[in-house]
């Protein structure tokens, strides 16, 4: 599956202005962090990167910006079952399925899995139920190769 970035700075400005918001320097800086570092970042991760760049953006501002950017569809908010919301740029065409995630229960690493194996299942569900499926999300929980290797060494 090909991913195409839907939201850059120009798109962000448009989405914000459509809803009556401005592109503040803080929002611009937070979007830049996602463009440079990729996704699966918590508010604390973003805040840490900002602090590393000598930014004076506070953690409360990061939380507010992440909430707004995910509400507008610029970021995707994900919950991996550990009580910590993570975000990534909304890079997939909404008509195409999003990638899936492999989540290590030990080190909490999140690995993206691009292959979509559920098309037949979706078609079967839609045919039997009359339900129009527009997307799905799959999370696999287990142990990454590094944690498995460390466990076998112990």
N, C-alpha and C positions, 0 to 999 in steps of 0.2 A: 504494500500500500504506500502511495506517495503522500507525503505531508507537504502542505503549502502553507506558509505563514500567512494568516489572514490579517493579523493586527500588527502594524508598525505604528510609528509615532503619528503619521497622518491619519490613520484609521482611528487611533485612540482619541485624537483631537475631535474628529467627527462624532464618534460615539459619545464623548463627554458633552460636546456642545449640543447635540440632539436632545440631551436630557437636562441641559441648563448648567452643566459643570464646566469649569475651566481646566486647562492643562497646567497645573501648578508645577513649579520646579521639583517639588517632592515627588509628584506622580510621574513626572518625566524620568527622574533618577531611578525610581523603583522599576519602571518598565525597562530601563537600560540594564539594570541588574539581571532581569529575566532574559533579555536578549543576549547578554554576554555569558551568563552562567547556566542557562537551561532551566529546567523545572524541578518539581518535587521539593520546593523550598517552603519551609514554614516562615511565619512572620519573624521568628527569632533568627533564622538563617539569613533572611534578607537584611534584617537589622545589623547582624554581625558583619555582613559584606559592606553595608553602608558605613559602619563605624571604621572598618578597615580602610575605607577610602576617605577618612576624615570628614565624613558627612555629619551634620548636626541634626539630621532627621531623627525624631524620637520614635520609640517603639509604638506608642499610641497612634502616631501618624501613619506608621507602617500598617498597623492593623486596619485603620480606617480606609487607607488606600487599597489594600488587598480586598477588603469587603466590597468596595465600590467597583474596582476593576473586575472582580468576579461576577458581581451583579450585572455589569454591562456586557459580560461575555468576552472580555479581553483576556482575562485569566480564567482558568478552570480550577475550581476548588475540589480537592480530593480528600477523602477520609480513608485511611488505611487501617482503621480499627484500633489505633493506639492512642486515641484522644487528641491527636495533634493534626490540625488541618494543614494541608500542603497545597501549593499552588504551582501551576505551570502555564505558560502562554498557550492560548487557544490557537493551535497551529493546524488543526485538522479541519478539512471541509466539513461543515455540519451534515452534509448529505452522505459522507463517508464515515464508517465506524472509526471511533477513537482507538488508540492502541490500548493494550491491556498491561497489567502490572504484576510482577513477581515480587513478593514482599518477604524479606528474610525476617524470621521471628527472633533471631538472635541479635544481629547487628543493625536491623531495621533498614538495611539498604533496599532501595526500590529500583527494580530493573524493568525497563520497558520491553514489551513483547509485541512485535508488530503484526504477526500473522493472525488473521481472523479465521477461526475454524468453525464459527457458529452460524454461517449463512444457511446451511440446510436445517439446522434446529430452528432458527428464526422463521424460515418459510413454513416449516411444519406447525409451529405454534400459531402463526398467522392464519394458516389454512384451517386449523381445527377450532380456533377461538374467534376468528373474525377481528382480532386485535391487530391494529396497524403499528408495527414496531418501527421506530425511527432511529433508535440507537440502543446500545447496551454497554455495560461496563463489567469487566471480569477482573477479579483479583485472585491470585493464587498465593497462598501462604505456605511457607516452608523454610528451607535452609539453603543459603547460597553456597556456591562451590568453595569459597574461602572458609566459611564457618564449618562446612562439612569436613574440609581438609584439616582444620585445626582440631576438630573433635576426634578425628581418627588418629591424630598425633598424640593425643593425651592418654 
